[in-house]
């Protein structure tokens, strides 16, 4: 290794403070008859109380990250109250990944944050190597936190002789040594069934719905850009208590789509397009034009994963879209940051609460109630 020319991707972080001694458990309060007092009605058990101050002192709980979205991981760590784990991630001159843990993880509940965004293959390989290192370091449990699950769009054989990459990635994660997966807005919810390990499927909808509820847009209609996203759009429409419309879209090739028809009444209304991924933005811009042609007054859009490949940013900037709201599951491209109509919301709090729940073994589904 010393003879190889390497380029650092992540630098180590300062170590943790020593864990203070635990205070002894206080004696239970007694009633007049000498028996322990019952807990007040509606009080939660200690294990279900979120954001415990002692979580930051728990050395059996650590968070590490790869190079794909360090900023999001640092937000999560700040929310939870733990320092980011110390690790060294470098590359050899030919691009091979070198990863080394710089602290003890034996028996530790480890959460490894790494969305497999662009460049997808490099970040996926980083994730697999980091999982392998944690497994060989005897980590107690390894949870792969993937805010964006790459290769999810190939989830079935829609044409002859094609791969089902969503299943392949699930197998690779299990083989590498992951014990659990925490995913955000899968392209198809059925992908959870491809895993042979427990999967927690999170949704960015609480963050997005909260933003548009605060905007209080008049005469709002939620729009699904295709038939496959109807369930996602229906959920948002139900939360906002507004009508739903659907765009009938025919895909003619990879990243090429033709908008065919708008199902539902959008005339004179403000439309909100709800999608999971914005890639080249061809579908988004086509949907905007179709809605405006049907008499919509204004069109907004939201999506969980701003992939924004190729001409996406230019198309969005030149479109008649009022605003595109996305989350930070993927770092936004530099040129996208310069487009005023693209707004980014953070899901660090949502992921932080999910990580706390998994570590404390409480319900994750209650986060969406």
C-alpha positions in Angstrom: 0.0 0.0 0.0 2.8 2.4 0.8 4.2 2.1 -2.7 0.8 3.0 -4.3 -0.2 6.5 -5.2 -3.6 7.1 -3.5 -6.1 9.9 -3.5 -8.0 10.4 -0.2 -11.7 10.5 -0.5 -12.6 10.7 3.2 -10.3 11.8 5.9 -10.5 10.5 9.5 -12.5 12.3 12.1 -11.6 13.1 15.6 -12.2 10.4 18.2 -15.0 10.1 20.7 -14.8 11.2 24.3 -14.6 8.4 26.9 -17.9 7.1 28.1 -18.8 8.4 31.6 -19.7 6.0 34.3 -23.3 5.1 34.4 -25.4 6.3 37.3 -27.0 3.5 39.3 -30.7 3.0 38.6 -32.8 5.0 41.1 -34.9 3.0 43.5 -38.6 2.8 42.5 -41.0 5.2 44.3 -43.2 3.4 46.8 -46.9 4.0 47.5 -48.4 4.3 51.0 -48.8 0.5 51.2 -45.2 -0.1 50.4 -45.7 -1.3 46.8 -44.0 0.3 43.8 -46.1 3.1 42.2 -47.6 2.3 38.9 -46.5 4.3 35.9 -48.9 7.1 34.9 -51.5 6.1 32.3 -50.3 6.7 28.7 -46.6 6.9 29.8 -44.2 5.3 27.3 -41.7 2.6 28.4 -38.2 3.8 28.6 -37.2 1.8 25.5 -39.7 3.8 23.5 -38.6 7.3 24.6 -36.8 8.9 21.6 -33.7 11.0 21.6 -32.4 9.7 24.9 -29.4 11.7 26.1 -27.6 8.5 26.8 -27.7 7.5 23.1 -24.8 9.8 22.4 -22.8 7.9 25.1 -23.7 4.4 23.8 -20.5 2.9 22.5 -22.5 0.0 21.1 -24.0 2.3 18.5 -22.0 3.8 15.6 -22.6 5.5 12.3 -20.2 5.4 9.4 -20.4 6.6 5.8 -18.9 6.3 2.4 -18.1 9.1 0.0 -21.4 9.5 -1.9 -23.3 11.7 0.6 -21.1 12.7 3.6 -23.1 15.8 4.2 -26.3 13.9 4.8 -24.5 11.5 7.2 -23.1 14.4 9.2 -26.7 15.8 9.5 -27.9 12.5 10.7 -25.1 12.2 13.3 -25.9 15.7 14.5 -29.6 14.9 14.8 -29.0 11.6 16.7 -26.2 13.1 18.8 -23.3 10.7 18.0 -20.0 11.5 16.2 -19.3 10.1 12.8 -17.3 6.9 13.0 -13.5 7.1 12.2 -12.6 5.4 9.0 -10.1 5.8 6.1 -11.5 5.5 2.6 -8.9 5.9 -0.2 -8.3 4.7 -3.8 -5.3 3.2 -5.4 -3.9 4.7 -8.6 -6.0 2.4 -10.7 -9.2 3.2 -8.9 -9.5 0.3 -6.5 -11.0 1.1 -3.2 -9.1 0.8 0.1 -11.1 1.0 3.3 -10.0 0.8 6.9 -11.9 1.2 10.2 -10.0 3.3 12.6 -11.9 2.3 15.7 -13.2 -0.8 17.4 -16.6 -2.1 16.3 -16.6 -5.5 17.9 -20.2 -6.3 18.9 -21.4 -2.8 17.9 -24.7 -1.9 16.2 -23.3 -0.2 13.0 -25.2 1.9 10.5 -23.5 2.5 7.2 -24.9 5.4 5.2 -24.2 5.2 1.4 -26.6 6.0 -1.4 -25.6 4.3 -4.6 -25.9 7.5 -6.7 -23.7 8.6 -9.6 -21.1 7.2 -10.2 -23.3 4.3 -9.3 -20.8 1.4 -9.7 -18.1 3.1 -7.7 -20.3 3.9 -4.8 -21.9 0.4 -4.9 -18.4 -1.1 -4.7 -17.4 1.2 -1.8 -20.5 0.0 0.1 -19.8 -3.7 -0.4 -16.2 -3.3 0.6 -17.1 -1.3 3.7 -19.7 -3.9 4.7 -17.1 -6.6 4.3 -14.6 -4.7 6.5 -17.3 -4.3 9.2 -18.1 -8.0 9.1 -14.5 -9.0 9.4 -14.1 -6.6 12.3 -16.8 -8.5 14.2 -19.5 -5.8 14.1 -22.6 -7.0 16.1 -25.1 -5.9 13.4 -24.6 -4.1 10.1 -27.4 -2.0 8.7 -26.9 -0.7 5.2 -28.6 2.7 5.0 -29.3 3.4 1.4 -31.2 6.7 0.9 -31.1 6.0 -2.8 -31.1 2.3 -4.0 -29.3 2.2 -7.4 -30.4 -0.3 -10.1 -33.9 -0.3 -8.7 -35.6 0.5 -12.0 -34.7 -2.9 -13.4 -37.0 -4.8 -11.1 -38.7 -7.3 -13.5 -38.3 -8.8 -17.0 -40.3 -6.4 -19.1 -38.4 -7.4 -22.2 -36.7 -10.7 -23.3 -33.2 -11.4 -22.1 -32.7 -8.6 -19.6 -31.3 -8.6 -16.1 -33.2 -8.0 -12.8 -30.6 -5.8 -11.2 -32.7 -4.8 -8.2 -32.6 -8.5 -7.1 -28.8 -8.7 -7.9 -28.0 -5.7 -5.7 -30.1 -7.2 -2.8 -28.1 -10.5 -3.1 -24.8 -8.6 -3.2 -25.6 -6.7 0.0 -26.5 -10.0 1.8 -23.5 -11.8 0.6 -21.2 -8.9 1.6 -22.5 -9.2 5.2 -25.3 -6.7 5.7 -27.7 -7.9 8.4 -30.4 -5.3 7.7 -31.2 -2.6 5.1 -32.8 0.8 5.6 -34.1 2.2 2.2 -35.9 5.3 1.1 -38.7 5.4 -1.5 -37.9 2.3 -3.6 -38.9 2.6 -7.2 -41.2 -0.4 -6.6 -42.2 -1.4 -3.0 -42.0 -5.1 -4.1 -38.2 -4.9 -4.2 -38.3 -5.5 -0.4 -39.2 -9.1 -1.3 -35.9 -9.5 -3.1 -34.0 -9.3 0.2 -33.3 -12.3 2.5 -32.6 -9.9 5.4 -35.0 -7.5 7.2 -35.8 -4.3 5.3 -37.2 -1.0 6.6 -38.7 1.0 3.8 -38.9 4.7 4.5 -40.8 7.4 2.6 -39.9 11.0 2.1 -43.6 11.9 1.9 -43.8 13.4 5.5 -41.2 15.9 4.5 -42.6 16.7 1.1 -46.3 16.8 2.3 -45.3 19.1 5.2 -43.7 21.6 2.8 -46.7 21.7 0.4 -49.2 21.8 3.2 -47.4 25.0 4.5 -47.6 26.5 1.0 -51.4 26.1 1.0 -51.7 26.1 -2.8 -55.2 27.0 -4.0 -57.3 24.5 -6.0 -54.6 21.8 -5.7 -54.6 18.5 -7.6 -51.9 15.8 -7.1 -50.8 14.2 -10.4 -49.1 10.8 -10.9 -46.8 11.0 -14.0 -47.5 7.4 -14.9 -49.6 4.4 -13.9 -46.8 2.9 -11.8 -46.7 5.9 -9.4 -50.4 6.0 -8.7 -50.1 4.5 -5.2 -47.4 7.0 -4.3 -49.4 10.0 -5.6 -52.6 8.7 -4.0 -50.9 8.7 -0.6 -49.8 12.3 -1.0 -53.3 13.3 -2.3 -54.9 11.7 0.8 -52.5 13.5 3.2 -53.2 16.8 1.5 -56.9 16.0 1.2 -57.0 17.0 -2.5 -58.1 15.2 -5.8 -55.9 12.9 -7.8 -55.1 12.9 -11.6 -53.1 10.4 -13.7 -51.0 10.9 -16.8 -51.1 8.0 -19.2 -47.6 7.6 -20.5 -46.1 5.3 -23.0 -42.4 4.6 -22.8 -40.8 4.0 -26.2 -37.2 3.4 -25.1 -34.9 3.8 -22.1 -35.1 7.4 -20.9 -37.6 8.2 -23.7 -41.3 8.6 -22.9 -44.3 10.0 -24.8 -47.1 11.6 -22.8 -50.4 10.3 -24.1 -53.4 11.5 -22.1 -54.4 13.2 -18.8 -57.0 11.2 -16.8 -58.8 13.6 -14.4 -59.9 17.2 -14.2 -57.0 19.7 -14.1 -58.5 22.6 -15.8 -58.1 25.8 -13.8 -56.3 24.0 -11.0 -52.8 24.0 -9.5 -51.1 20.7 -10.1 -48.5 18.9 -8.1 -46.6 16.1 -9.9 -45.4 13.5 -7.4 -42.6 11.1 -8.5 -39.8 9.1 -6.9 -36.9 9.7 -9.4 -36.2 12.7 -11.7 -33.5 11.4 -14.1 -33.3 13.1 -17.5 -36.5 15.1 -16.7 -38.0 14.2 -20.0 -41.1 12.7 -18.4 -41.4 15.6 -16.0 -41.2 18.3 -18.6 -43.6 16.4 -20.9 -46.1 16.0 -18.1 -45.9 19.7 -17.3 -46.7 20.6 -20.9 -49.6 18.1 -21.0 -51.1 19.5 -17.8 -50.8 23.1 -19.0 -52.4 22.1 -22.4 -55.4 20.7 -20.4 -55.9 24.1 -18.7 -53.9 23.8 -15.5 -53.0 27.2 -14.0 -49.7 26.3 -12.4 -47.6 23.1 -12.1 -45.3 22.2 -9.2 -43.4 18.9 -8.8 -41.7 16.9 -6.1 -39.5 13.9 -6.0 -37.4 12.0 -3.5 -34.3 11.3 -5.6 -32.8 14.1 -7.8 -30.7 12.0 -10.1 -30.8 14.8 -12.7 -28.7 13.1 -15.4 -27.7 14.6 -18.8 -29.8 17.6 -19.9 -32.1 17.4 -16.9 -31.1 20.7 -15.2 -31.3 22.6 -18.5 -34.7 21.1 -19.2 -36.1 22.0 -15.8 -34.7 25.6 -16.0 -36.3 26.2 -19.4 -39.6 24.5 -18.5 -42.8 26.2 -17.3 -42.6 24.4 -14.0 -43.1 26.7 -11.1 -40.9 24.8 -8.6 -39.3 21.3 -8.2 -38.9 20.2 -4.6 -36.5 17.3 -3.9 -34.8 15.7 -0.9 -31.1 15.3 -0.2 -31.0 11.5 -0.6 -28.6 12.4 -3.4 -26.3 15.4 -3.4 -27.5 18.0 -5.9 -25.4 18.7 -9.0 -23.5 22.0 -8.9 -25.4 23.5 -11.8 -28.7 22.4 -10.2 -27.8 24.5 -7.1 -27.9 27.6 -9.4 -31.4 27.0 -10.6 -33.8 29.0 -8.3 -36.8 26.7 -9.0 -35.1 23.6 -7.6 -35.5 23.4 -3.8 -33.9 20.8 -1.6 -35.4 19.5 1.7 -33.5 17.5 4.2 -34.6 14.0 5.3 -31.8 13.7 7.9 -34.3 14.0 10.8 -36.5 11.3 9.3 -33.5 8.9 8.8 -32.2 9.8 12.2 -35.4 8.8 13.9 -35.5 5.6 11.9 -32.0 4.7 13.0 -32.8 5.4 16.6 -35.9 3.2 16.4 -33.9 0.3 14.8 -31.2 0.6 17.4 -33.6 0.8 20.3 -35.8 -1.9 18.7 -39.0 0.2 18.6 -41.5 0.6 15.8 -40.4 2.4 12.7 -43.9 2.6 11.2 -45.0 5.0 13.9 -42.9 7.7 12.2 -45.5 7.9 9.5 -48.6 8.1 11.7 
